[in-house]
Amino acid sequence: MKINSIVLAICAICFTQTINAQEASDFQRKGILFGTSVGLANSKLNFPDNSEMQTDLGMDLKVGYMLNPRLAILLTSNVSIYDYSGFGRDRKRDFGVLSPSIQYWLKDKLWILGGIGIGGDNPVFWDIENPDIEPLETTYYSGLGLVASAGYELYQSNNNFTIDIKGRIMYRKVNLQEGNTIGISFGILVGINFY
């Protein structure tokens, strides 16, 4: 009985390894790339009169093209939501960076990304009230933005999609109504990507 169990366990391990090897060899990064992620972001915002640290929703979206199996050029939109309590009513706003970016795979599943572009402080669509009465509800601010992230693909499908986890850092410098504001945001996100 013990020998049958051991043989069955060895066969199951070999079968699993064969399937994993086939899936890994069938997976290809090529052509157009689209991905999105969601998670938590911790943002430190330095306003002219105070500093705040908050944890809220973090999201991103990327679209681009694979130049080769390890290198992609992208346009990325990275957002960290925060509670704004400056002028007008307290409301949600997004601390974001829209940037052209480069993503490079160091290993088969391990990658890094970096970009420089437009930093923003913008309204979130689900928390806009009375924009005709209060124009600050829909006011957009922009400035310098930087983004960097590193990730690991937890799952690669032979249908050319992946599930990954990443750490992300964003920096943005924007001139709001109350003055120059600098922000840094750290996030942990889980994403899905299609190639």
N, C-alpha and C positions, 0 to 999 in steps of 0.2 A: 504494500500500500504506500509506504514512504517513497519507494523508487518511482511509482507511477506519479505521485504528486510532484516529485523533483523534476521528472521528465516533462510533465505538463507545464510546470513553472518555467523551465528552460525554453520550451517551445513558445510559450506566450511572450517571453522576453525577446526571443529572436524575431517573432512575428511583428511585435511592436517596433523593434529597431528597424526592420525592413520597411515598414510603412513610413516611419519617420524619415528614413533616408530617402525614400521615393518622394515624399512631400517636399523635403528640402531641395532635392535636385530639380523638381518641377517648378519651384518658386522662382519668379523672375521679376526684377524691377526694370521696367522699360516704359518709354512713352510718357503719357500724361499722368501726373500724380495729383490726387485729391485726398485731403485728410482733415479731420476735425478731432478736437479733444475737449474734455471737460474735467474739472476737478476743483481743488481748493487753492486759493491764492492768499498770501499774507502780504499786505501792502503797507509800506511806511511812507506817509505823505508829509512833506514839510511845507506848510503854508507860511506866509510872512509873519503871522501872529501866533501860530501854534503848530505842533507836530502831532500826528495821529498814526496809530498802527491798528489795522483792521484785518480780519479774515473773512472772506466771502467767496463767491463764485469766481472761478477762473475758466476761461474758454479760449480756444483758438481755432483758426481755419487756415488751411494752406492749399494752394494750387500751384502747379508748376510742371516742369518737364525733366525727365531723367536724361542727363547728358551721357551717362554710362551707368553700369549697375551700381556704382558707389557714389555718384555725384549728381545732385539735383539743383536746379535753379528754381526759386519759388517766390511767390508773393504771399506773405503771411500777415494775418490779422490776429493780434494777441490782446486779450481783454482781461482785466481784473476789476470786478465790481466793488464799489465802496459806498459808504453812507456819507453824503455831503451835508454839512450843517453850516455853510457859510451864508451867503445872501439868499433871501427868500426862505421858503419852507425847507425842512429837512427832506432829503430825497436821495435816491440811488443815482450814481453816475458811474461811468466807466473810465478807467485809467487804461489806456491802450496804446499799442504801437502797431502801425501799418508799415511794413517794410519789405523791400526786396531782400531775399535771404539765400544763403547757400547751405545745403544739407549734405553732409559727407558721412558715409558709413566706414568707421574704423575697422570693424569686423563684420561678419555676416549679419548680426543682429544689433550691434552697438553703433550708435550714430551721434553726431554733434550738429548743431545748427547755429548760425549767427546771421544777424542782419542789422542794418541801420536805415532809419527812415523817419516817418512822421510820428511823433508822440502826440497823443490826444487826451483830452478830458471832455467827455461827451455825455449827453443824456442817454439813459436806457429807455427803450421804447415802452416798457411796461410800467414806468413810473413817471409819466408826463401828465400833468394836470393843468388845465386852463392856460395853454400857451398864448392865447390871445390877450389875456389879462397880465400874465407874467412872462415876458420874453426870455428871462433866464432859464425857463423850463426847457427851451430848445436851443440854447446857445452852445456852440461848438468852439473849443479852443485847440490850437495846435502848436507844436514846437518840435524839438529834437526827440527822437526815440531810438532806443537800442534794445535788441532782444538776443538772448543766447539760451540754448537749451541742450541737454544731453538726454538720450533715451535708449531704451532697450526694447526690442520687439519680442513680446512674450509668446506670440503665436504668428506663424506664417502659413497662409493657406495656398494650396496650389491653384486657387482661383485668383491669385495675385492681389490678396489683401492681407493686411497685418493688423494686429492689436498690439499697442505699445504702451509703455509707461514712461513718463519723462519728468525731469526737473527743469524748471524754466525760471529765468531771471529777466526782468524788464526794467529799464530806466527810461524816464521821460522828464523833460523840462518844459513847462508850459506856463504862459503868462495868463492867469485867471483874472477875474474882476478884482479880487483882493490882492493881486500882485503875483510875482514870480513864484512858481510852485515846482518843487522837485519831488519826484516819487521813485521808489524802488519797490518792486514786487517779486516775491518768490512764490512759485507754484509747483504743485504736484498734480499732474494730469494723466488721464487714461484716454487713449485715442484709437481711432480706426483709420486706416489709410488704404487707398485703392490705387493700383498701378496699372 
